[in-house]
Amino acid sequence: ATSAARMIQQCNSLGISHRIIPFPATTSWVKVTREKPKFILNQLEELQTPVIWTDVDNHLISKPSFVDGYMENLDIAVPEIEKARIAKWMPDNARINSAVIWVNNTVRAKDFLKQWISRCESESVCGDHSLLVKLWSENLDASDIRLCTTGSELCSVTKNHDSYFVYGKSNVSAKTKELRASIAKLNS
């Protein structure tokens, strides 16, 4: 089964409402990732409720109940990236992963998403993750946005009893090849 079919089955088996919308297969992986903040913002505006985004190659293990305590106190929550996956370019205050994102239905969260969308629309090489890391780092100390990182309870590399999601293993070699080609083109 496809990742989308598997995710739909996992959501249905846990009684979780979901919207899984396919993107054209002809679109590059990097371009598809840059659609993430726009999709999240559209869902917030349409549903008028907090939204959890998960990359479709992740695995849903249990119903995410951690968000119950976030409703009034936070705008956006993302998992910290595991130490083994930290890249040298990541700022110390933004070692985060964009594979799972909880976004509250607040003006501050929507403004943050609009900034992320703007960066995604103007960027030709980087995917959503590196653009989110930079934006997160720049806004972490701002008083007008309430950002939070979670530990492995939100998403982990391996299945454990505390996690709601387990990171998927999508076609990393194809992604790396496309990103290297884009960077080479940019540098030429």
N, C-alpha and C positions, 0 to 999 in steps of 0.2 A: 504494500500500500504506500501511497505517497505520504510525505510528511504532513500535508494538509489533511488528508483523510484520517491519518493517525491522530492528529491533534483534535479534529472534530469528534472522533470516537472517544478520546480521553475526556474532553469537555462534557460530552453527553453522558458518559458513565458517571461523572461527578456532579451532574446537574448544574453545570455552569453555562450561562448564556454566552454566546460567542458570535463573532463576525470574522470569518476568514475569507478574504477576498483575494483572488489570484491576480498577480501582475503578469503582463505579457512575457512569455518565455524568451522572446527575442531581445528584450531589454537586458543590458549588462547588469551583473550583480551589483557593482558599485552604484549605478544609477538607481537601481531598485532600493538599495538601502537608504538613499537620500529621500525617498518618498515616505519613510517612517514617520517623521514629525508631522507631516501634512495629514497622513492617515489618522494619527492620534488626535490631532486638533479637530478634524472633521467628525470623528466619533464623539468627542467631548461636546461639540456644538450640537450635534444631532441628538444624542442621548441625554444630555444635561445631567450626567452622573460621572463619577470617577471611572477611569478606564485602566485596565492592565494590558499592556502590550507584551507579547512574547514572540520571539522569532519562531517561525513555524517548525524549525528543526529541533527546537527544545522539546522536552518531554514533561508533561504535566503529571505530577505524582499525587498531589492532594489539593483539595479546595483551598485557595489562598485566604485564610482567615486573618492573617496579620494586618490586613488593611483596615480592619475595624477600628483600630486605635489611631489611625492616621487621619481620618476624615477631617477633623477640625484643626489639626496641628501642623499639617504639611501640605505642600503643593506638589512635590515630585519626590519619589523614592526610587533608587536603583541599587542593584547589588554592587558591593565592592568586588573588584577583580581579584582572583586568587594570586598569591605572591608568585607562583610559578608562571603566571601568564602576564605579569606586569612588563610593559615595554619601556625601554629607556626614555622614550619621548614623553611619557605620561607625567604630568606634574604630580608632586606628592599629595596635593589636596584633591586630586581628581582621578584616582585610580579606580575607575568605575567601568561597568559593562553595560552596553545598551541592549543586551539580548532580552532582558525583562525590565519593563518600566511601569511603575504605578504613577498615574497622573490624576490629581484631584481636579474637580471641575471648578477652578477658581480663575479669577482674572489674572492673577500672577502666573499661574501655570500656563495659561493660554498665551500670555505675553512672552514667556520663556520659549514656548513652542514656536511662536512666530519668529523669534530671533534665530532659533535653530533652523527653521524653514528657510529663512533668508540666507543663511550660510550654506545650506545644502543647495540652494538654487544658484548661488554664485560660484560654487566650488566645482572644479572639473575633474579632480583626481581623487580626493579623499571620500571615503564613505561616511555614513552617519556617525559611527562610533568616534572617530578622531575629532569630528566637529563638535559632538556632544561633550567630549572630554574637555576641549578648550573652553567652550561656553560655560560648562559647569565650574571649571577652575576660576574663571573670571567672575562668576556670580556667587560663589560659595559664601563669601562674607557680606554680600549685599543684604540690607535689611528688608528689602521689598520682595524677597523670594525665600520660601522655606524649603530647602533642599535637604535630603537625607540619604545616607548610604546605609544599606542593610548588610548583614553578614550572609552566611550561607543559608540562612533560613528562607531567603527568597529564591535563590538559585545556586546550585552547586555543581561541581564537575562530576561528582559521583553521586549515586542515589544514596541518600541517608534519611533517617526517619524525621529529621527536622525540616527538610527542604520541600518547597512547593513545586519547584521546577528543577530539572536537570538539564544542563547545557547539551545541545545537540552537537553532532559532529557532521556538519555539512561539508561540501566539497572544498576543503581548505586549499588544496593544491591548485584548483582552477581559480579560486579567488586570488591567491598569491600571484599566479601567472598574470591575471588581468590587471592587478594593481601594479605589478612591476612594469608591464607594458605601458600603462598610463603614465607612470612616473618617468619612464624613459622618454616617452613622447613629450612630456612637459619639459624635460631637461634638454631636449634637442633643439 
